[in-house]
Amino acid sequence: MRILLVAATALEVAPLASALSLPPEGAILRSGRHRGHHLDVLVTGVGMVATAVWSAKTLADHHYDLALNLGVCGSFDAALSPGAVVHITADCLSELGAEDGEEFLTIHQMQLLAESEFPYTNGQLLNAAPPANVSLQALPEVRGVTVNTVHGAEASIAQVKHRFAPQVESMEGAAFMYACLIANVPFAQVRAVSNVVERRNRAAWKMPDAINALTRIGRAILDAA
C-alpha cells in the first residue's frame, strides 16, 4: 500500500516517524517504508487552510491507498479524558455560516449548500466507509468540530455544544476529511485528547501523554494495515 500520514505539526508525528525510521524533519513531504508499505509523511502547518491546501495538492500529485490524519484534540466529553485516542468519523466546519442577531446560521441553513450535497451528508463530513483495520476499529468513534479559534470561553463553549453536540475539536480535521472525500481516498482521522475544552488553562494540558498515546495507536494502525 501507499499510505499518506498527515499532521499539522512535527510535534504530533515526530515520535512515530522516528519509531518507523523515517527521514528526519525538514521537508513538507518525507518518504519511507514500513512492513512493505510506502509511507509519505505530510506536515501541513496549523489550521484548516494549510491542511486543506497541502492535503489536496498531495492527494492530487500522488496515488494513495490510505490517508491517515494524526493529531491532538480538545475534549468536550467528560468520558474522553486527556490521553484518550479517538476515531473522528463525523466532523464539520462549525464557524462556517452567518450570525443573525443572537442566532447562528450554517451554510446549509442559509441555503448556500444542500445538507447532503457532496461532500456533505446531513450537514456533516462523514467517514462512511473507514478502512478495515482492527486497531482503528478498536477506537471509539466520535463527532468533532473543526475551528479557526479554539474555544476557551464558557459562553462560546456552551453555544457550540448546543449547536453541534461535538465530543472533540481540532483546527484541521474537517479540512483533511473534505480533501479525502473529494479525492475519493480511504481515510481516517485519529486524534489523542490533550486537554479538556474549558477556559484556556495550559497548565492542565497533557500533551506528552497525548503524543505518546497517539504514537502507540498510530504504530498499531500501520502495523495492521
VEXLUM-276125 format. One record per residue (C-alpha): x, z, y; residue number from 1; residue in three letters. Coordinates in steps of 0.25 Angstrom, whole numbers, always signed. Each point is the difference from the previous one (the first is absolute). Layout:
// VEXLUM-276125
<node><c1>X</c1><c3>Z</c3><c2>Y</c2><k>NUM</k><r>ALA</r></node>
...
// end
This chain:
// VEXLUM-276125
<node><c1>+0</c1><c3>+0</c3><c2>+0</c2><k>1</k><r>MET</r></node>
<node><c1>+4</c1><c3>-2</c3><c2>+15</c2><k>2</k><r>ARG</r></node>
<node><c1>-4</c1><c3>+13</c3><c2>+7</c2><k>3</k><r>ILE</r></node>
<node><c1>-1</c1><c3>+3</c3><c2>+15</c2><k>4</k><r>LEU</r></node>
<node><c1>+2</c1><c3>+14</c3><c2>+4</c2><k>5</k><r>LEU</r></node>
<node><c1>-5</c1><c3>+3</c3><c2>+15</c2><k>6</k><r>VAL</r></node>
<node><c1>+3</c1><c3>+12</c3><c2>+8</c2><k>7</k><r>ALA</r></node>
<node><c1>-1</c1><c3>+3</c3><c2>+15</c2><k>8</k><r>ALA</r></node>
<node><c1>+13</c1><c3>+7</c3><c2>+1</c2><k>9</k><r>THR</r></node>
<node><c1>+13</c1><c3>+1</c3><c2>-8</c2><k>10</k><r>ALA</r></node>
<node><c1>-2</c1><c3>+15</c3><c2>-2</c2><k>11</k><r>LEU</r></node>
<node><c1>-12</c1><c3>-2</c3><c2>-8</c2><k>12</k><r>GLU</r></node>
<node><c1>+6</c1><c3>-10</c3><c2>-10</c2><k>13</k><r>VAL</r></node>
<node><c1>+15</c1><c3>+3</c3><c2>+0</c2><k>14</k><r>ALA</r></node>
<node><c1>+1</c1><c3>+10</c3><c2>-11</c2><k>15</k><r>PRO</r></node>
<node><c1>-8</c1><c3>-9</c3><c2>-9</c2><k>16</k><r>LEU</r></node>
<node><c1>+9</c1><c3>-12</c3><c2>+4</c2><k>17</k><r>ALA</r></node>
<node><c1>+12</c1><c3>+9</c3><c2>-3</c2><k>18</k><r>SER</r></node>
<node><c1>-5</c1><c3>+4</c3><c2>-14</c2><k>19</k><r>ALA</r></node>
<node><c1>-2</c1><c3>-14</c3><c2>-3</c2><k>20</k><r>LEU</r></node>
<node><c1>+14</c1><c3>-4</c3><c2>+5</c2><k>21</k><r>SER</r></node>
<node><c1>-6</c1><c3>-10</c3><c2>+10</c2><k>22</k><r>LEU</r></node>
<node><c1>+9</c1><c3>-5</c3><c2>+11</c2><k>23</k><r>PRO</r></node>
<node><c1>+3</c1><c3>+10</c3><c2>+12</c2><k>24</k><r>PRO</r></node>
<node><c1>-9</c1><c3>+0</c3><c2>+12</c2><k>25</k><r>GLU</r></node>
<node><c1>+2</c1><c3>-10</c3><c2>+11</c2><k>26</k><r>GLY</r></node>
<node><c1>-8</c1><c3>-12</c3><c2>-2</c2><k>27</k><r>ALA</r></node>
<node><c1>-15</c1><c3>-2</c3><c2>+2</c2><k>28</k><r>ILE</r></node>
<node><c1>-1</c1><c3>-5</c3><c2>-14</c2><k>29</k><r>LEU</r></node>
<node><c1>+9</c1><c3>+4</c3><c2>-11</c2><k>30</k><r>ARG</r></node>
<node><c1>+0</c1><c3>-4</c3><c2>-15</c2><k>31</k><r>SER</r></node>
<node><c1>+4</c1><c3>+6</c3><c2>-13</c2><k>32</k><r>GLY</r></node>
<node><c1>-5</c1><c3>+1</c3><c2>-15</c2><k>33</k><r>ARG</r></node>
<node><c1>-6</c1><c3>+10</c3><c2>-8</c2><k>34</k><r>HIS</r></node>
<node><c1>-4</c1><c3>-1</c3><c2>-15</c2><k>35</k><r>ARG</r></node>
<node><c1>+0</c1><c3>-15</c3><c2>+1</c2><k>36</k><r>GLY</r></node>
<node><c1>-8</c1><c3>+0</c3><c2>+12</c2><k>37</k><r>HIS</r></node>
<node><c1>+5</c1><c3>-6</c3><c2>+13</c2><k>38</k><r>HIS</r></node>
<node><c1>-3</c1><c3>+10</c3><c2>+12</c2><k>39</k><r>LEU</r></node>
<node><c1>+0</c1><c3>-3</c3><c2>+14</c2><k>40</k><r>ASP</r></node>
<node><c1>-1</c1><c3>+12</c3><c2>+10</c2><k>41</k><r>VAL</r></node>
<node><c1>-6</c1><c3>-3</c3><c2>+14</c2><k>42</k><r>LEU</r></node>
<node><c1>+1</c1><c3>+10</c3><c2>+11</c2><k>43</k><r>VAL</r></node>
<node><c1>-9</c1><c3>-4</c3><c2>+10</c2><k>44</k><r>THR</r></node>
<node><c1>+1</c1><c3>+10</c3><c2>+11</c2><k>45</k><r>GLY</r></node>
<node><c1>-11</c1><c3>+10</c3><c2>+4</c2><k>46</k><r>VAL</r></node>
<node><c1>-15</c1><c3>-4</c3><c2>+3</c2><k>47</k><r>GLY</r></node>
<node><c1>-10</c1><c3>-10</c3><c2>-4</c2><k>48</k><r>MET</r></node>
<node><c1>+5</c1><c3>-12</c3><c2>+9</c2><k>49</k><r>VAL</r></node>
<node><c1>+14</c1><c3>+0</c3><c2>-6</c2><k>50</k><r>ALA</r></node>
<node><c1>-5</c1><c3>+2</c3><c2>-14</c2><k>51</k><r>THR</r></node>
<node><c1>-10</c1><c3>-11</c3><c2>+1</c2><k>52</k><r>ALA</r></node>
<node><c1>+10</c1><c3>-10</c3><c2>+5</c2><k>53</k><r>VAL</r></node>
<node><c1>+11</c1><c3>+3</c3><c2>-9</c2><k>54</k><r>TRP</r></node>
<node><c1>-9</c1><c3>+1</c3><c2>-12</c2><k>55</k><r>SER</r></node>
<node><c1>-7</c1><c3>-13</c3><c2>+3</c2><k>56</k><r>ALA</r></node>
<node><c1>+13</c1><c3>-7</c3><c2>+2</c2><k>57</k><r>LYS</r></node>
<node><c1>+7</c1><c3>+5</c3><c2>-12</c2><k>58</k><r>THR</r></node>
<node><c1>-12</c1><c3>-3</c3><c2>-9</c2><k>59</k><r>LEU</r></node>
<node><c1>-1</c1><c3>-14</c3><c2>+6</c2><k>60</k><r>ALA</r></node>
<node><c1>+15</c1><c3>-2</c3><c2>-2</c2><k>61</k><r>ASP</r></node>
<node><c1>+1</c1><c3>+4</c3><c2>-15</c2><k>62</k><r>HIS</r></node>
<node><c1>-9</c1><c3>+1</c3><c2>-12</c2><k>63</k><r>HIS</r></node>
<node><c1>-3</c1><c3>+14</c3><c2>-5</c2><k>64</k><r>TYR</r></node>
<node><c1>-7</c1><c3>+6</c3><c2>-12</c2><k>65</k><r>ASP</r></node>
<node><c1>-2</c1><c3>+13</c3><c2>+6</c2><k>66</k><r>LEU</r></node>
<node><c1>+1</c1><c3>+7</c3><c2>+14</c2><k>67</k><r>ALA</r></node>
<node><c1>+2</c1><c3>+15</c3><c2>+1</c2><k>68</k><r>LEU</r></node>
<node><c1>-1</c1><c3>+7</c3><c2>+13</c2><k>69</k><r>ASN</r></node>
<node><c1>+7</c1><c3>+14</c3><c2>-1</c2><k>70</k><r>LEU</r></node>
<node><c1>-2</c1><c3>+10</c3><c2>+11</c2><k>71</k><r>GLY</r></node>
<node><c1>-4</c1><c3>+13</c3><c2>+5</c2><k>72</k><r>VAL</r></node>
<node><c1>-14</c1><c3>+4</c3><c2>+6</c2><k>73</k><r>CYS</r></node>
<node><c1>-7</c1><c3>+12</c3><c2>+6</c2><k>74</k><r>GLY</r></node>
<node><c1>-12</c1><c3>+6</c3><c2>-7</c2><k>75</k><r>SER</r></node>
<node><c1>-14</c1><c3>+3</c3><c2>+4</c2><k>76</k><r>PHE</r></node>
<node><c1>-4</c1><c3>+5</c3><c2>-13</c2><k>77</k><r>ASP</r></node>
<node><c1>+3</c1><c3>+15</c3><c2>-4</c2><k>78</k><r>ALA</r></node>
<node><c1>+2</c1><c3>-4</c3><c2>-14</c2><k>79</k><r>ALA</r></node>
<node><c1>+12</c1><c3>-9</c3><c2>+3</c2><k>80</k><r>LEU</r></node>
<node><c1>+11</c1><c3>+9</c3><c2>+5</c2><k>81</k><r>SER</r></node>
<node><c1>+14</c1><c3>-4</c3><c2>+4</c2><k>82</k><r>PRO</r></node>
<node><c1>+7</c1><c3>-6</c3><c2>-12</c2><k>83</k><r>GLY</r></node>
<node><c1>-12</c1><c3>-6</c3><c2>-6</c2><k>84</k><r>ALA</r></node>
<node><c1>+1</c1><c3>-15</c3><c2>-3</c2><k>85</k><r>VAL</r></node>
<node><c1>-12</c1><c3>-9</c3><c2>+1</c2><k>86</k><r>VAL</r></node>
<node><c1>-4</c1><c3>-15</c3><c2>-2</c2><k>87</k><r>HIS</r></node>
<node><c1>-8</c1><c3>-5</c3><c2>+12</c2><k>88</k><r>ILE</r></node>
<node><c1>-10</c1><c3>-10</c3><c2>-5</c2><k>89</k><r>THR</r></node>
<node><c1>-9</c1><c3>+0</c3><c2>+13</c2><k>90</k><r>ALA</r></node>
<node><c1>+6</c1><c3>-1</c3><c2>+14</c2><k>91</k><r>ASP</r></node>
<node><c1>-5</c1><c3>-4</c3><c2>+14</c2><k>92</k><r>CYS</r></node>
<node><c1>+5</c1><c3>-2</c3><c2>+14</c2><k>93</k><r>LEU</r></node>
<node><c1>-8</c1><c3>+12</c3><c2>+5</c2><k>94</k><r>SER</r></node>
<node><c1>+4</c1><c3>-3</c3><c2>+15</c2><k>95</k><r>GLU</r></node>
<node><c1>-4</c1><c3>-15</c3><c2>+0</c2><k>96</k><r>LEU</r></node>
<node><c1>-13</c1><c3>-1</c3><c2>+8</c2><k>97</k><r>GLY</r></node>
<node><c1>-6</c1><c3>+5</c3><c2>+13</c2><k>98</k><r>ALA</r></node>
<node><c1>-5</c1><c3>+12</c3><c2>+7</c2><k>99</k><r>GLU</r></node>
<node><c1>-14</c1><c3>+0</c3><c2>+4</c2><k>100</k><r>ASP</r></node>
<node><c1>-1</c1><c3>+13</c3><c2>+8</c2><k>101</k><r>GLY</r></node>
<node><c1>+2</c1><c3>+11</c3><c2>-10</c2><k>102</k><r>GLU</r></node>
<node><c1>-3</c1><c3>-9</c3><c2>-11</c2><k>103</k><r>GLU</r></node>
<node><c1>+11</c1><c3>-9</c3><c2>-8</c2><k>104</k><r>PHE</r></node>
<node><c1>-4</c1><c3>-13</c3><c2>-5</c2><k>105</k><r>LEU</r></node>
<node><c1>+8</c1><c3>-7</c3><c2>-11</c2><k>106</k><r>THR</r></node>
<node><c1>+3</c1><c3>-15</c3><c2>+1</c2><k>107</k><r>ILE</r></node>
<node><c1>-11</c1><c3>-1</c3><c2>-11</c2><k>108</k><r>HIS</r></node>
<node><c1>-10</c1><c3>+7</c3><c2>+8</c2><k>109</k><r>GLN</r></node>
<node><c1>+4</c1><c3>-9</c3><c2>+12</c2><k>110</k><r>MET</r></node>
<node><c1>-3</c1><c3>-12</c3><c2>-9</c2><k>111</k><r>GLN</r></node>
<node><c1>+13</c1><c3>-6</c3><c2>+2</c2><k>112</k><r>LEU</r></node>
<node><c1>+2</c1><c3>+0</c3><c2>-15</c2><k>113</k><r>LEU</r></node>
<node><c1>-9</c1><c3>+2</c3><c2>-11</c2><k>114</k><r>ALA</r></node>
<node><c1>+1</c1><c3>+12</c3><c2>-8</c2><k>115</k><r>GLU</r></node>
<node><c1>+4</c1><c3>-7</c3><c2>-13</c2><k>116</k><r>SER</r></node>
<node><c1>+7</c1><c3>-12</c3><c2>+7</c2><k>117</k><r>GLU</r></node>
<node><c1>+14</c1><c3>-2</c3><c2>-7</c2><k>118</k><r>PHE</r></node>
<node><c1>+8</c1><c3>+8</c3><c2>-1</c2><k>119</k><r>PRO</r></node>
<node><c1>-10</c1><c3>+11</c3><c2>+3</c2><k>120</k><r>TYR</r></node>
<node><c1>-9</c1><c3>+6</c3><c2>-10</c2><k>121</k><r>THR</r></node>
<node><c1>-11</c1><c3>+8</c3><c2>+6</c2><k>122</k><r>ASN</r></node>
<node><c1>+8</c1><c3>+2</c3><c2>+12</c2><k>123</k><r>GLY</r></node>
<node><c1>+12</c1><c3>+5</c3><c2>-8</c2><k>124</k><r>GLN</r></node>
<node><c1>+13</c1><c3>-6</c3><c2>-5</c2><k>125</k><r>LEU</r></node>
<node><c1>-1</c1><c3>+2</c3><c2>-15</c2><k>126</k><r>LEU</r></node>
<node><c1>+10</c1><c3>-1</c3><c2>-12</c2><k>127</k><r>ASN</r></node>
<node><c1>-11</c1><c3>-4</c3><c2>-10</c2><k>128</k><r>ALA</r></node>
<node><c1>+10</c1><c3>-4</c3><c2>-11</c2><k>129</k><r>ALA</r></node>
<node><c1>+12</c1><c3>+9</c3><c2>+1</c2><k>130</k><r>PRO</r></node>
<node><c1>+12</c1><c3>-4</c3><c2>-10</c2><k>131</k><r>PRO</r></node>
<node><c1>-2</c1><c3>+6</c3><c2>-14</c2><k>132</k><r>ALA</r></node>
<node><c1>+11</c1><c3>+10</c3><c2>+1</c2><k>133</k><r>ASN</r></node>
<node><c1>-1</c1><c3>+13</c3><c2>-8</c2><k>134</k><r>VAL</r></node>
<node><c1>+8</c1><c3>+8</c3><c2>+11</c2><k>135</k><r>SER</r></node>
<node><c1>-9</c1><c3>-6</c3><c2>+11</c2><k>136</k><r>LEU</r></node>
<node><c1>-13</c1><c3>+3</c3><c2>-7</c2><k>137</k><r>GLN</r></node>
<node><c1>+4</c1><c3>+14</c3><c2>-2</c2><k>138</k><r>ALA</r></node>
<node><c1>+0</c1><c3>+2</c3><c2>+15</c2><k>139</k><r>LEU</r></node>
<node><c1>-13</c1><c3>+5</c3><c2>+8</c2><k>140</k><r>PRO</r></node>
<node><c1>-7</c1><c3>-12</c3><c2>+7</c2><k>141</k><r>GLU</r></node>
<node><c1>-3</c1><c3>+4</c3><c2>+14</c2><k>142</k><r>VAL</r></node>
<node><c1>-6</c1><c3>-6</c3><c2>+13</c2><k>143</k><r>ARG</r></node>
<node><c1>+10</c1><c3>-2</c3><c2>+12</c2><k>144</k><r>GLY</r></node>
<node><c1>+0</c1><c3>-4</c3><c2>+15</c2><k>145</k><r>VAL</r></node>
<node><c1>+11</c1><c3>-7</c3><c2>+7</c2><k>146</k><r>THR</r></node>
<node><c1>+2</c1><c3>+4</c3><c2>+14</c2><k>147</k><r>VAL</r></node>
<node><c1>+9</c1><c3>-3</c3><c2>+12</c2><k>148</k><r>ASN</r></node>
<node><c1>-1</c1><c3>+14</c3><c2>+5</c2><k>149</k><r>THR</r></node>
<node><c1>+2</c1><c3>+11</c3><c2>-10</c2><k>150</k><r>VAL</r></node>
<node><c1>-11</c1><c3>+10</c3><c2>+1</c2><k>151</k><r>HIS</r></node>
<node><c1>+4</c1><c3>+14</c3><c2>+6</c2><k>152</k><r>GLY</r></node>
<node><c1>-12</c1><c3>+5</c3><c2>+8</c2><k>153</k><r>ALA</r></node>
<node><c1>-12</c1><c3>+7</c3><c2>-6</c2><k>154</k><r>GLU</r></node>
<node><c1>-10</c1><c3>-9</c3><c2>+7</c2><k>155</k><r>ALA</r></node>
<node><c1>+6</c1><c3>-13</c3><c2>-5</c2><k>156</k><r>SER</r></node>
<node><c1>+2</c1><c3>+5</c3><c2>-14</c2><k>157</k><r>ILE</r></node>
<node><c1>-15</c1><c3>+4</c3><c2>-1</c2><k>158</k><r>ALA</r></node>
<node><c1>-4</c1><c3>-13</c3><c2>+6</c2><k>159</k><r>GLN</r></node>
<node><c1>+8</c1><c3>-8</c3><c2>-10</c2><k>160</k><r>VAL</r></node>
<node><c1>-5</c1><c3>+8</c3><c2>-12</c2><k>161</k><r>LYS</r></node>
<node><c1>-14</c1><c3>-2</c3><c2>+4</c2><k>162</k><r>HIS</r></node>
<node><c1>+1</c1><c3>-15</c3><c2>+2</c2><k>163</k><r>ARG</r></node>
<node><c1>+9</c1><c3>-4</c3><c2>-12</c2><k>164</k><r>PHE</r></node>
<node><c1>+1</c1><c3>+13</c3><c2>-9</c2><k>165</k><r>ALA</r></node>
<node><c1>+14</c1><c3>-3</c3><c2>-3</c2><k>166</k><r>PRO</r></node>
<node><c1>+9</c1><c3>+8</c3><c2>-9</c2><k>167</k><r>GLN</r></node>
<node><c1>+13</c1><c3>-4</c3><c2>+5</c2><k>168</k><r>VAL</r></node>
<node><c1>+6</c1><c3>-8</c3><c2>+12</c2><k>169</k><r>GLU</r></node>
<node><c1>+12</c1><c3>-9</c3><c2>+3</c2><k>170</k><r>SER</r></node>
<node><c1>+5</c1><c3>-9</c3><c2>+10</c2><k>171</k><r>MET</r></node>
<node><c1>+2</c1><c3>-12</c3><c2>-9</c2><k>172</k><r>GLU</r></node>
<node><c1>-8</c1><c3>+0</c3><c2>-13</c2><k>173</k><r>GLY</r></node>
<node><c1>-12</c1><c3>-9</c3><c2>+4</c2><k>174</k><r>ALA</r></node>
<node><c1>+10</c1><c3>-10</c3><c2>+6</c2><k>175</k><r>ALA</r></node>
<node><c1>+7</c1><c3>-1</c3><c2>-13</c2><k>176</k><r>PHE</r></node>
<node><c1>-13</c1><c3>-2</c3><c2>-8</c2><k>177</k><r>MET</r></node>
<node><c1>-5</c1><c3>-10</c3><c2>+10</c2><k>178</k><r>TYR</r></node>
<node><c1>+13</c1><c3>-9</c3><c2>-2</c2><k>179</k><r>ALA</r></node>
<node><c1>-1</c1><c3>+2</c3><c2>-15</c2><k>180</k><r>CYS</r></node>
<node><c1>-15</c1><c3>-4</c3><c2>-1</c2><k>181</k><r>LEU</r></node>
<node><c1>+3</c1><c3>-12</c3><c2>+9</c2><k>182</k><r>ILE</r></node>
<node><c1>+12</c1><c3>-4</c3><c2>-9</c2><k>183</k><r>ALA</r></node>
<node><c1>-8</c1><c3>+2</c3><c2>-13</c2><k>184</k><r>ASN</r></node>
<node><c1>+11</c1><c3>+9</c3><c2>-5</c2><k>185</k><r>VAL</r></node>
<node><c1>-3</c1><c3>+12</c3><c2>-9</c2><k>186</k><r>PRO</r></node>
<node><c1>+4</c1><c3>+13</c3><c2>+7</c2><k>187</k><r>PHE</r></node>
<node><c1>-1</c1><c3>+15</c3><c2>+1</c2><k>188</k><r>ALA</r></node>
<node><c1>+1</c1><c3>+9</c3><c2>+12</c2><k>189</k><r>GLN</r></node>
<node><c1>+7</c1><c3>+13</c3><c2>-5</c2><k>190</k><r>VAL</r></node>
<node><c1>+2</c1><c3>+12</c3><c2>+9</c2><k>191</k><r>ARG</r></node>
<node><c1>+5</c1><c3>+14</c3><c2>+0</c2><k>192</k><r>ALA</r></node>
<node><c1>-6</c1><c3>+11</c3><c2>+9</c2><k>193</k><r>VAL</r></node>
<node><c1>+10</c1><c3>+5</c3><c2>+10</c2><k>194</k><r>SER</r></node>
<node><c1>-10</c1><c3>+8</c3><c2>+8</c2><k>195</k><r>ASN</r></node>
<node><c1>-14</c1><c3>+5</c3><c2>+3</c2><k>196</k><r>VAL</r></node>
<node><c1>-7</c1><c3>-8</c3><c2>+11</c2><k>197</k><r>VAL</r></node>
<node><c1>-1</c1><c3>+11</c3><c2>+11</c2><k>198</k><r>GLU</r></node>
<node><c1>+5</c1><c3>+3</c3><c2>+14</c2><k>199</k><r>ARG</r></node>
<node><c1>+14</c1><c3>-5</c3><c2>-1</c2><k>200</k><r>ARG</r></node>
<node><c1>+9</c1><c3>+10</c3><c2>-7</c2><k>201</k><r>ASN</r></node>
<node><c1>+13</c1><c3>-6</c3><c2>-5</c2><k>202</k><r>ARG</r></node>
<node><c1>+4</c1><c3>+14</c3><c2>-5</c2><k>203</k><r>ALA</r></node>
<node><c1>-10</c1><c3>-1</c3><c2>-11</c2><k>204</k><r>ALA</r></node>
<node><c1>+3</c1><c3>-14</c3><c2>-5</c2><k>205</k><r>TRP</r></node>
<node><c1>+6</c1><c3>-1</c3><c2>-14</c2><k>206</k><r>LYS</r></node>
<node><c1>+8</c1><c3>-13</c3><c2>+2</c2><k>207</k><r>MET</r></node>
<node><c1>+11</c1><c3>+2</c3><c2>-11</c2><k>208</k><r>PRO</r></node>
<node><c1>-11</c1><c3>+4</c3><c2>-10</c2><k>209</k><r>ASP</r></node>
<node><c1>-8</c1><c3>-12</c3><c2>+3</c2><k>210</k><r>ALA</r></node>
<node><c1>+12</c1><c3>-9</c3><c2>-1</c2><k>211</k><r>ILE</r></node>
<node><c1>+5</c1><c3>+6</c3><c2>-13</c2><k>212</k><r>ASN</r></node>
<node><c1>-14</c1><c3>-2</c3><c2>-6</c2><k>213</k><r>ALA</r></node>
<node><c1>-1</c1><c3>-14</c3><c2>+6</c2><k>214</k><r>LEU</r></node>
<node><c1>+13</c1><c3>-3</c3><c2>-7</c2><k>215</k><r>THR</r></node>
<node><c1>-4</c1><c3>+5</c3><c2>-13</c2><k>216</k><r>ARG</r></node>
<node><c1>-13</c1><c3>-7</c3><c2>-1</c2><k>217</k><r>ILE</r></node>
<node><c1>+6</c1><c3>-13</c3><c2>+6</c2><k>218</k><r>GLY</r></node>
<node><c1>+10</c1><c3>+0</c3><c2>-11</c2><k>219</k><r>ARG</r></node>
<node><c1>-11</c1><c3>+3</c3><c2>-11</c2><k>220</k><r>ALA</r></node>
<node><c1>-8</c1><c3>-12</c3><c2>+5</c2><k>221</k><r>ILE</r></node>
<node><c1>+12</c1><c3>-9</c3><c2>+0</c2><k>222</k><r>LEU</r></node>
<node><c1>+4</c1><c3>+5</c3><c2>-14</c2><k>223</k><r>ASP</r></node>
<node><c1>-14</c1><c3>-3</c3><c2>-5</c2><k>224</k><r>ALA</r></node>
<node><c1>-2</c1><c3>-14</c3><c2>+6</c2><k>225</k><r>ALA</r></node>
// end
